[in-house]
Amino acid sequence: MTAVRPRDGTDPDTDGRHDFDFFFGRWQVRNRKIVDVWDPDCTQWVEFDAVGEARPILGGLGNVDTLAVGAVPGGDPFDGFTLRLFDPQTRLWRIWWASSRFPGVLDVPVTGRFADGLGLFYCDDVLNGHAVLVRYEWTASETAPRWQQSFSYDGGASWRLNWTMGFSPLG
């Protein structure tokens, strides 16, 4: 039997809703982060480990992940949570972040999509009184995915990397 495809030309198998399937499971996470990401002049980096887990929700139209961060040099442990929702009409993902460091706050979502294994997601935000353009970059891999965050204080003319995460599968 042949599957019936939507009349608008979108194919649920290839429209983008499976872009984050590589990320489902448990991960050991190696973080490298600017100590104060809200300070555009901070140059001090810190490295720390975490454990993360990602799973699909809403029949594959979204996913969530949690991040448990233990010891952070010069800081406190924290938990993080990401919500990702896919819009099949626009073929765009929206990604929200929240953490126990800022209770009750859900960050402004970044929006974007994957092309050739690289996901680029953007939003405008105001951090510590500075207007910034936020960029998330995801490199898709089933064995070693990578995420990084950069801020631009000049409308995207230049970017300042401030956080990277490298993922290794946990059994």
N, C-alpha and C positions, 0 to 999 in steps of 0.2 A: 504494500500500500504506500503511495506517495504522500508525503506530508503536504498539507495545504499551507502555503506561505501567505503572509499579509499582502493585501493589494497595493499598499503604499510602497512596496519594493524593499521594505526592511526584512531581514532574515534574522530571527532570534538567535540563530547559531553563530552569526557573524556580525551582528549590528553593534557589538561592543559590550553587551551585558556580561560577557564571560572574560572581560579584560583582566579582572583581579582573581580569576580562578587559580592562578599559579600561587597565590598567597595563602590559600586555605591550609590550615594545620597549625602546628606548634613550632615556635622559633626561638633560638638563642639569638639575642640582638646585641650587637656591638655598636654603641653610640659614641659619637664624637661631636661635641657641641661647644659653641661659644659660651663662656660662663654667663654672660648677660646678653641674650639675643636682642633685647630691646634697646641696648646701647649701641648706636652705630659706630662708636669709636673703640669698643671693647675688642681686644685682640687675644685674650687669654682663652685657651681651649681646655676642656676637661673630657676625659673618656670614662665610660662606665658601661656595665652590662645590664641586660634586662631579659625577661622572658615574655614572649608574646604569643597570642593565639588568635587566628582569624577564621571566621565561618560565614557561610552565605545566610541571607535572610530574604524574606518576601519572595520566595520561589526563584531566587537568583537575580532579582532586580535590585539587590543591595547586599551589603556585607558589613560586618562589624569586626573590630579587633580590639583586644585589650593588651596593655603593656604594663608589666609589673617591674618597676625599677627599685632595686635594693639600695645598696650603698652608692651614693654619689659624692665624689670628693668635694668637700666644701659645701655640701647641701644635704637636704633631707630626702629620704625615699619618697616615691610618688607612684601613683597609678594613672595610666592614660587610657583613653577610649576614643576610637574612631568610628564614625558612621559614614558609610558611602552609599549613595543612592544613584541609580542609573535611570535616566529619562529616555525611553525608547524613541520618542518623537524627535528629540534633538540629538540623540546619540551622545549625550554628555553625561559625565559623572559630576556629582557634587560631593565634596568631602568635608566633614565637620570634625573638629578635634575638641576634646575636653580632658581635663586632668584634675586630680585631687589638689594640685597646687593652687588652683583657682576655682574653688567650689561654686557650683551653680552657674558657671559660665560655659557656653558653647561658642567656640570661635566662629567668626565669619567663614562661610564655606568657600573653598577654592573650587573652581569649575574647569573641566577640561576633558581630554580623551587621550587614548593611546594611538600611536602610529609607529609601526615597525618596532614594537617592543619597548618603546619609550613613551611614558605618560607624562604630559605636561598639564599642570593645573594652576590657575591664577585667581587672585582676588585683590581688591583694594581694601586696605585696613588702616587703622590709626593705632600705633603702638607707642606707648610712653610719650604721647604728644606729637609723634612724627607720622606724617602720611607715608605709607609704604605700599608698594606692590609686592605681594607675597607669591612665591612660586614653589610648588612641590614638583619634584621630578621622581618618577618611579621607573626603575629599570626592571622589566619583567624577567624572571628566571625561576624555575621550579627548585633549583638547588642553592642559589645565592642571589636573591633579589636585593635591590638597593633602593633606598629612599634618601632624598636630600631636600633641604629647605634653604631658600635664598630670599633675601629682601633686596628691593631696589628703592632707593630714596630719590631717584631722579626719573621716575616714570618708565623704567625699563631700559634706559640707556646703559646702565651698568648694574651688576648684580653682586651681592655680598653673601657668600655661602656662610651659613651659621649652624647647621645641624646635619649630620649624616647618620644613617643607620644601615648596617650590613647585617643580613639575616642568614643564619645557618639552621637547617632543619633539626628539630628535636624528635627523638623516637617516640 
